[in-house]
Amino acid sequence: MNLLWQWLRNPANWSGTDGVWARLAEHLAYSGIALLIAAAIGVPLGLWIGHTGRGRAVTVNLVNGMRAVPTLGLLFAAVLVIGPRLHGDAAFQVPAIVVLVILATPPILAGTYSGIDAVPPDARDAARGMGMTPGQVLGRVEVPCALPLIFSGVRSAALQVIATAILAAYVGLGGLGYFLQLGQGSRDYGMMAGGAVLVALLALGVDLLLAGVQRLTLSPGLRTRT
């Protein structure tokens, strides 16, 4: 604990290109880009599957299979396959983001189609009875009802991506994993503990932020009960 406190109190560890703030910005950039791409893939696909009911069994099996993929092995495989086709930092950045997208897409996809699937049939029938088109039923009835579960999937994906983005340091991309890798190599246990604490605090902060957003998606009546 003393080593951790000494490392966190040292101003030199917070400034410069290898300082905490710079590595935190890198970590947030990789995580944010991957999460946005995963949401752009998972949300529309989940809406389509939930609304039409097509491809549900295939999607469930695919989602479960993607969750079982070993992330570190996939990262090195992506660097070996994609890296030679790119130049400079992109040879490592693109494979790392691709792997994070693969990790983040399943929970977002699952949360989205589960949310649409959980919409009460009576609500759909009432909307159709009012003359709404399928697109209007989706946009005005199903999506608002499904938003809490959609954001639940996004929260789960964000936590997984933030925790896994530390692996980017093993292909030279930095992030908060830089402190874990460097501390392990130099036997600096204060640095390793500091890196781990920073990742945990970042994940907790992002989760609390998304939990607040998720709460806002609930209807006022349900919000007052929780």
N, C-alpha and C positions, 0 to 999 in steps of 0.2 A: 504493500500500500504506500509506503514511503517513496519507493522508486516511482510509482505512478504519479504521486503528488508532485515530486520534484520535476518530473518531465513536463507535466501540465503547467507548472508555474514558471518554467524557463521561457522568457520572451523570445529567445532565438528559435524555439521550435514552432513559433506561430507566424513568423515573417519570412519573406523570401520566396523563391520559386519552389522550394521544397518544404515550405511551412504548412501549418495546418490549414490556413485559409485557402491557400492555392490548391492543396490536395482536396479540400472539401468542395471547392468549385469544380474540380475535375470529376469528383465522384457524383455530384449532383448533375453535371452535364451528361455523363454517360447514362446515369439512371433515368434522367428526365427524357432524353431522346429515345431511349429504348421503350420507356413506358408509353410515350406518345405514339410511337409506331405500332406497338402492340395493341393499344386502344383503337387505333385506326383500322387495324385488321380484325381484332376480336369483337368489337362492338357491332359493326355492321353485319358481320357473319353470324354473330349470336342472335341479332334481331331477325335476320332472315330465317334461321333455323327454328327459333322459337315461334315465329309468326306462321310459317308454312308447315312446320313439323317434319320437313324433309332432312334427311341426313343425320338425324339425331343419334342413332345407334353408332354410326361411323364416327361421328364427332366425339361421343363419349369415349370410345376406345382410343381415338387419336389423342385426346386430351390426357387420358391416363397414361398412355405410352410416352408422351412428351415429358410428363412429370417424372418419369423413371430414368430419363437420360442423364448420365453422369456429366455434370456441368464442366468440370475441369478438363476432362477428356475431350468433350465437344469443343471447348475453347481452343485447345491445341490443334485439334483436327481442322477447325475453321481457319486458324492462322496458316496452317500448311496448305490448305486448299485455296483459300481466297487471297491470302497475303501475297503470293508471288505475282498476282495479276494487278496489284496496286503498287503505289510508290510512297515513300516517306512514312509519316505517321499513320496515314490511311491504311497501310498494310496491316496494322495492328488494331487501329480504332474500329474499322468496319467489321472485322471478324468478331471482336468483343461485343459490339452492339448487336450484331446478328444473333449471337448466343443469348444475350440478355433478352432480346425480343422473343426468341424461342421459349425462354423461361417464363416471360411475363404474359404471353398470349393465352395459354390454357386457363388460368384463373379468371381472366377477363371474359373470355369466350364462355366459360361455364357459368359465370355469374349472370351474364347477359341473357343467354337462352333459358336459364333456370328462372330468371325474373319474369321473362315474357310467358313462360310456361305456367307460372304460378298465378297469372292474372285470372280472377274468377270468370268462369264462362258466362255468368249472368251479365257481367259488365260488357263483354263482347257482344252478346245477343242484344242488349239494350242499344248499344251503339249502332249495330246493323239495322235494328228496328227504326232508328231515327234517320236512316238513309245514308249513313256514312259509308264511304268507299273503304276498301281494305287498307289503303294508305292512311286514310284519316283515322281508322280504328287503331292502327299501329301508332301513329304519332300523337293522337289525343287521348287514347285510353291505355293502351298496353305499355308504352314507354313511361308515362308518368307513374303508373303502378309498379313498374319494374325498376325504377331508379334506385331505390335502396339496395336491392340485390346487385345491380350493376356496379354501384360504388363499393359494395362489399368485395366484389371481384377485383376492382381497381386497387383497393387497400391491400388485399392479399398479394397482388402482383407487385405493388410498390415495395412491400416489406421483403419479398423474395429477391427483387432486383437490387435493392440497397445492400442486402446482406451478401449477395453473390458478386456484386461489382468489385468487391475486394480482390477477386481473382484477376482483375485487369492488371494489377501490379505485376503478376507473374509473366506477363508478356510486355512489360515495360511501359505501361500506360499510366502508372501512378494511381491517383485516387487515394482514399484513406487506407487502402490495402498496402500502400507504399510503406507505411510505418510498421505494419505487421511483417512484411517481407524483409525490410532492412533490419528491423529489430531482431528477427529470427537469425539472420545471417551474422549479425554482430553480437549476438547474445545480450542485447540491450532489452532487458525485461520490462523496464519502465516504458520504453517506446512501444513495445508490443502491447502492454496493458493499456497505454494511452490510445493507441489505434483502435483497439477493441472497444474501449469505452466510447470513443467518438462515433464509431459505427452504430453502436447500440443507441446512443443518444439521438443520432440522426434518424434512425429507424423509428424511435419512439416519437420524435417530434413530427415526422411526416405522417405517422399513423394517427396521432391526435388531430392533426390538421384535416386529414381526410375523414376522420370520424365526425368532426364538426360539419364538414360539407355533406356527408352522408345523412346526418341528422336533419339538415335543412331540406333534404329531399322527401322527408316524411310529411304526410298531411298534418296540419295543425292539431287535429283531434288525436291522432296517434302520438304526436310529439309530446303532448302534455301527459301522456300515460307512462312515458319512459323516463 
